[in-house]
Amino acid sequence: MGLTGGGAVYLDETEDGVVLRTANQAVARAQALAKQYTDGNPDASVDAFLHRRREDSGE
């Protein structure tokens, strides 16, 4: 599973049971989910978010 020296494990409960993931696997899963909703949308970037926040605050 890629764990060494007591590495972190993330637990997800699903309809089919329990899924254990390493930190790297959990990050990859989160990135894949985010990409489903933001891919191809330039307004979904961190830079776009920060730009809007600056505009909202008058900076």
C-alpha positions in Angstrom: 0.0 0.0 0.0 3.0 2.3 0.1 3.0 3.0 3.8 6.3 3.4 5.7 6.9 4.3 9.3 3.2 4.7 10.2 2.1 6.8 7.3 -1.4 8.3 7.2 -4.3 6.3 6.0 -7.7 7.8 4.9 -10.9 5.9 5.3 -13.9 6.3 3.1 -17.2 4.6 3.7 -19.0 3.6 0.5 -22.2 1.7 -0.3 -20.0 -1.4 -0.9 -17.9 -1.1 2.2 -14.8 0.7 3.3 -12.0 2.0 1.2 -8.5 2.7 2.6 -6.3 5.2 0.8 -2.8 6.6 1.3 -2.4 10.4 1.5 -1.2 10.4 -2.2 -4.2 8.4 -3.3 -6.6 10.6 -1.4 -5.1 13.7 -3.0 -5.3 12.1 -6.5 -8.9 11.2 -5.9 -9.8 14.8 -4.7 -8.0 16.2 -7.8 -9.9 13.9 -10.1 -13.2 14.9 -8.6 -12.4 18.6 -8.8 -11.4 18.2 -12.4 -14.8 16.8 -13.2 -16.4 20.1 -12.1 -13.8 22.6 -13.2 -12.0 21.3 -16.3 -12.1 23.9 -19.0 -13.5 26.6 -16.8 -11.0 29.4 -16.4 -13.1 31.0 -13.6 -12.5 28.0 -11.4 -8.8 28.6 -11.0 -7.3 29.9 -7.7 -6.0 33.0 -9.6 -9.5 33.8 -10.8 -10.9 33.3 -7.3 -8.3 35.6 -5.7 -8.9 38.2 -8.5 -12.6 38.3 -7.7 -11.9 38.6 -4.0 -9.6 41.5 -4.6 -12.3 43.2 -6.7 -14.9 42.6 -4.1 -12.8 44.1 -1.4 -11.8 47.1 -3.5 -8.2 46.3 -3.9 
